[in-house]
Every structure is written in structure tokens, then in C-alpha cells.
Amino acid sequence: MRHLFLALMFMFSSFASAATVAGAEESSFIYDPHGARDPFLPLVTAGGAIITYETEFVVSEMALEGIISDGNGRIAIINGNIVEAGQMIGLYMVQSIAEDRVILLKGAETSVLQLKKEE
């Protein structure tokens, strides 16, 4: 009986300390999805061929899909990716987001993505 009591006390104390450590780590972790693969996209085709997804963007293939402004700043949607000024999309850094355009930098190269107006 004494061994059972000691075993239960040991298990309870281990569980309590693990819960405390897990709670401390949870608040300090920040996920950065930059460069990560979308986990919902398939890795192979139905025939078994491996699918590769290009992570590098070329400006000519980029589409500025929208710009959202909330008074505190702006975010842009480029090829389905939500970005803010200072973030990277492929090898390009978003330098600034204006009302109707996004300016991208790649080294010394500057590119402008213009928002297309609906007619």
C-alpha cells in the first residue's frame, strides 16, 4: 500500500511540474510561416508522382489582389499571401504599401505592383 501511495505521489508531482513548464513555453512561442510549405497541399499526385511547389516568386508572375487599410496601417494580398511592409515574399521585401500599389525590393532592384481597378 505504501508503494502505491508513493507511486501516485510521484506521478502527480511529475504531471504538475510538466503542466507548469508547458504553460510557460506556450506564451513565448510565435510561429513564423515565412518559407513554410502549406500543410494542406498534396505532396504526391494520384499516380504517385512527387509534386514540387515553387517558393520563389518572379515579379511578372505576382498579382496584387487587394490592399486593406484599417487606420493603423495597410496589408496587401499578393498571390494569396498576406504581407505587411517589411515582410518578405519570396526573395522580395515589401518596402511600402500605398493605397493602390505595393513597392518591392530585391537588392537594388525596385518593382511596383499596381492594384487593378475593376470596371
Contacts in CASP RR format, 6 or more apart in sequence:
PFRMAT RR
TARGET T0000
AUTHOR 0000-0000-0000
METHOD contacts of the structure
MODEL  1
MRHLFLALMFMFSSFASAATVAGAEESSFIYDPHGARDPFLPLVTAGGAI
ITYETEFVVSEMALEGIISDGNGRIAIINGNIVEAGQMIGLYMVQSIAED
RVILLKGAETSVLQLKKEE
34 87 0 8 1.000
34 88 0 8 1.000
35 55 0 8 1.000
35 90 0 8 1.000
37 53 0 8 1.000
38 53 0 8 1.000
41 51 0 8 1.000
41 53 0 8 1.000
42 51 0 8 1.000
43 50 0 8 1.000
43 51 0 8 1.000
44 50 0 8 1.000
44 51 0 8 1.000
45 51 0 8 1.000
55 90 0 8 1.000
56 90 0 8 1.000
56 91 0 8 1.000
57 79 0 8 1.000
57 89 0 8 1.000
57 90 0 8 1.000
57 91 0 8 1.000
57 92 0 8 1.000
59 92 0 8 1.000
59 104 0 8 1.000
59 111 0 8 1.000
59 113 0 8 1.000
61 79 0 8 1.000
62 78 0 8 1.000
62 79 0 8 1.000
62 89 0 8 1.000
62 104 0 8 1.000
62 113 0 8 1.000
63 78 0 8 1.000
63 79 0 8 1.000
63 113 0 8 1.000
64 76 0 8 1.000
64 77 0 8 1.000
64 78 0 8 1.000
64 101 0 8 1.000
64 102 0 8 1.000
64 113 0 8 1.000
64 114 0 8 1.000
64 115 0 8 1.000
64 116 0 8 1.000
65 77 0 8 1.000
65 78 0 8 1.000
65 79 0 8 1.000
65 80 0 8 1.000
66 76 0 8 1.000
66 77 0 8 1.000
66 115 0 8 1.000
67 74 0 8 1.000
67 75 0 8 1.000
67 76 0 8 1.000
67 77 0 8 1.000
67 97 0 8 1.000
67 98 0 8 1.000
67 99 0 8 1.000
67 100 0 8 1.000
67 102 0 8 1.000
67 115 0 8 1.000
68 74 0 8 1.000
68 75 0 8 1.000
68 76 0 8 1.000
68 77 0 8 1.000
69 99 0 8 1.000
73 97 0 8 1.000
74 84 0 8 1.000
74 85 0 8 1.000
74 97 0 8 1.000
74 98 0 8 1.000
74 99 0 8 1.000
75 82 0 8 1.000
75 83 0 8 1.000
75 84 0 8 1.000
75 97 0 8 1.000
76 82 0 8 1.000
76 83 0 8 1.000
76 84 0 8 1.000
76 94 0 8 1.000
76 97 0 8 1.000
76 102 0 8 1.000
76 113 0 8 1.000
77 83 0 8 1.000
78 89 0 8 1.000
78 102 0 8 1.000
78 113 0 8 1.000
79 89 0 8 1.000
81 89 0 8 1.000
83 89 0 8 1.000
83 94 0 8 1.000
84 94 0 8 1.000
84 97 0 8 1.000
85 94 0 8 1.000
85 95 0 8 1.000
85 96 0 8 1.000
85 97 0 8 1.000
86 93 0 8 1.000
86 94 0 8 1.000
86 95 0 8 1.000
87 93 0 8 1.000
87 94 0 8 1.000
88 94 0 8 1.000
89 104 0 8 1.000
91 106 0 8 1.000
92 104 0 8 1.000
92 105 0 8 1.000
92 106 0 8 1.000
92 111 0 8 1.000
93 104 0 8 1.000
93 105 0 8 1.000
93 106 0 8 1.000
94 102 0 8 1.000
94 103 0 8 1.000
94 104 0 8 1.000
95 103 0 8 1.000
95 104 0 8 1.000
95 105 0 8 1.000
95 110 0 8 1.000
96 102 0 8 1.000
96 103 0 8 1.000
97 103 0 8 1.000
100 114 0 8 1.000
100 115 0 8 1.000
101 112 0 8 1.000
101 113 0 8 1.000
101 114 0 8 1.000
101 115 0 8 1.000
102 112 0 8 1.000
102 113 0 8 1.000
103 110 0 8 1.000
103 111 0 8 1.000
103 112 0 8 1.000
104 110 0 8 1.000
104 111 0 8 1.000
104 112 0 8 1.000
104 113 0 8 1.000
105 111 0 8 1.000
END
